[in-house]
Amino acid sequence: MRNQGIVRGRVFLGFLILFATVIAWGVTLMMSPHGGPAGEDSDTVRTVVAAFIFKSAVGTLLLCALAAWLLWPLRRAPKPARDWTLLGVFAVLVLTSIYQLIWIGTSVLN
């Protein structure tokens, strides 16, 4: 007797968390002030935006880890195209989040 319901539920929840992660990542990417003109009194706004981007990048990394754990059960379906697509999505999310963390630390908070 096989219990496919648990695996299907785990994959569904993994895709749902991944979808929410992509939405949160996109909002953070749109809020990023890369290269924007800064006014005279923008220091308080800059620190608030930097804190928002920092927390969102860390949240994106944590949600990616949770989604990856849920999407890779012990038994894998024979669909390597899905796995490679997911790895590509995770790579883009993780690399841009790490870039944002490095950018925040080097240019905004100094």
Summary of the structure (lengths in Angstrom):
residues: 110
radius of gyration: 17.7
end to end distance: 60.0
largest distance: 68.7
contacts: 268
relative contact order: 0.16
helix: 78%
strand: 0%
